[in-house]
């Protein structure tokens, strides 16, 4: 039974007991979500904007603004928080015995299926104008288009891919290893705050999320940092320490196992899964992104019925797709998304 409870500036959708792709049951699975704008009479102005790795809606809602591509005066924007982000069902808020390595692995297929139920049961929505996402949000956009081909009209895949590439997975292994090398990680459980792990994870991640050119040109100075060490400590070490470490591990698993074809309908055939997509697709990789590569999207493109590839030319690397500190990149993305919505 659907229930909604107000929590701060967001709401909770209770999906009940959900049987996951793995066959395990996740009891009382919940999505935290926030909406912007007004649903129109025929429910045709819906934009779904899933969150990225470790992000909560607070971190991404800056893109929903008056005059922007996701203008709440025109669209009804729903930001569903991805499982494992600390607001929706996550290891940090799920009671025993589903703790540590007993927590059920949640796939993107699991996530978008519950997100679709939220839209249908709470708002009566049976058509989505656009699913927009960056990074893990972009991978969710792809999964939406595959899972609900008759429901989704458009997707914007910003610095994301249909399948987590092998090199991307190796990068994430380094992140995972840095975090779990902390002495507080014992038998699959964090017994205390992993201070060393957070520091190591932040520094590993900093070398991947931004390009060589970003560091060579010392762009960090333009966003308020006095030295490279200052940038690493106050930005990267601090960023992930905001989250519960077990939540980060859960989302890393979801990311590494992201694959639109990892479903009984496709049996791992990525080309067939891509060909099943009926939505108009905007692929926007960053041309300096070190782990969601332009080449991944270029290989996907021939198998999509209606798609365009528009790389973001930016030394911000992966962060070019979340350009709250890079106005030129933000303008480029918003212009492309406007064109997609008006098509």
Secondary structure, 3 states (H helix, E strand, C coil): CCCEEEECCEEEEEEEEEECCCCCEEEEEEEEEEEECCCCCCCCCEEECCCCCCCCHHHHHHHCCCCCCCCCCCCEEEEECCCCCCCCCCHHHCCCCCCHHHCCCCCHHHHHHHHHHHHHHHHCCCCECEEEEECHHHHHHHHHHHHCCCCECEEEEECCCCECCHHHHHHHHHHHHHHHCCCCEECCEECCCCHHHHHHHHHHHHHHHCCHHHHHCCHHHHHCCCCHHHHHHHHHHHHHHCCCHHHHHHHHHHHHCCECCCCCCCCCCHHHHHHCCCCEEEEECECCCCCCCHHHHHHHHCCCCCEEECCECCCCHHHHHHCCCCHHHHHHHHHHHHHHHHC
